[in-house]
Amino acid sequence: MKRYLNWEAALAALLILEILLFGWANPRMLNLDTLLFSTSDFITVGIIALPLTMVVISGGIDISFAAVVGLCAIALGVMLQNHWPLPVAILCTLVLGSLCGLLNGGLILWTGVNPLVITLGTLYLYGGAALLLSGLVGATGFEGIGNFPMVFTDLANMTLLGVPSPLLLFLVLTLLFWALMHRTRTGRYVFLIGQNARAARYGALPVTRTLLTLYLLTGLASAIAATVMSSYFGSARADLGAPLLMPAITAVVLGGANIYGGSGSVLGAALATLVIGFLQQGLQMVGVSSQVSSALAGALLIVAVIGRSWSLNPGITRQLARRLRARWGRQPSSYQE
C-alpha cells in the first residue's frame, strides 16, 4: 500500500509540475476556468479507465470499449432521433453498454481464451454493428446523428458551483470505484484473482461472478462515456470512441496497474488521466500539433510500462545497475605509479 501511495504522490507532483511548466509557456494554462473546462475534452478517458483498471488488476484486459462507445452513441442517437423520452433513451443506452461488457466477460470465461483475443474480436463486432446501425439510419461520415434536444446537449455543458458536469461525474465515479476496489470484499477478491486465479477458485472465491461484474462495469462506463460525449459534441458517431483507446490504456498503466494483474490503484488511474489530458491540452496551447502529442502519449505508455516493471521487480533494476557500472565504471589501472 505504501508503494502505491508513493506512486500516487509522484503522479500528483507530476501533474502540478506539468501545469506550472505549461503555464510558464502560456499563462492561459494557469487560469482556473481554463483548467476546469478543458477537462471536458478528455475526462471520458478517465471514466473508462476507472473500471478498466479493475479489469487489469484481475489479470484481464478489455480493448473493445472503444467500439462499445461508438455503438452506444449511435443507438442513443437513433432513439433520440425517434423522439424517445430522454430518461428512457439514456437508460437503454446504459443497458446496452452493460450487455456488451457482460458478453465480453461471458465469452472469456466460457471459452478460456485470452481476454485480449476475445475483446479484440468484440472490438470489431461492436464496431461493425455501430457502422451497420449508422448506415441504416443514414448517419455516415463525420456528421453522424445530430439535432438533439437542447435538454440533452445541456447535460454535458452545464455547471454546478462553477465546475463542469463531466468533471463532477468523473469525481463521483472515482470515489465510487475507489471505495469498491479498496474498501469492499469485492475489491479484495479482484486483487486475489489477479495474483492467482486458480488459487482463488480453490479458495471458493466467486471468481466467475467477480469477473463478470468487472467487464459489465467497463461496458457500463463506456455507455456513460458515450452519453457524455454525444451530449458534449452535439452529435453521435460510430467512431466516437476511437480516440479513447490508447489514452485509456495509458492512464491505467501509468496509474500503477500491473499489466500481469494482482496490483494497481484506482486513484492512480484518475491522476494519470489528468496528467495525460493536461499534457495534450498544454501541448496544444503552446502550438504543438496533435500528431506530436499522440506520439508523446505513446512514448509515455512505453515509459510507464518499463518503469512499473522495474519498480515491481527490483532485481531487474539492480542487475541493470551492475551492468552499467561494469560498462562505464572506472577500470583498474594497467600500470603502477
Secondary structure as UniProt FT lines:
FT   HELIX           2..25
FT   HELIX           27..30
FT   HELIX           32..38
FT   HELIX           39..41
FT   HELIX           43..57
FT   TURN            58..59
FT   HELIX           65..81
FT   TURN            82..83
FT   HELIX           86..111
FT   HELIX           115..136
FT   TURN            137..138
FT   TURN            141..143
FT   HELIX           150..153
FT   TURN            154..157
FT   STRAND          159..160
FT   TURN            161..162
FT   STRAND          163..164
FT   HELIX           165..182
FT   HELIX           185..195
FT   HELIX           197..202
FT   TURN            203..204
FT   HELIX           207..233
FT   TURN            238..241
FT   HELIX           242..244
FT   HELIX           245..254
FT   TURN            255..256
FT   TURN            259..260
FT   HELIX           266..285
FT   TURN            286..287
FT   HELIX           290..312
FT   HELIX           314..328
//
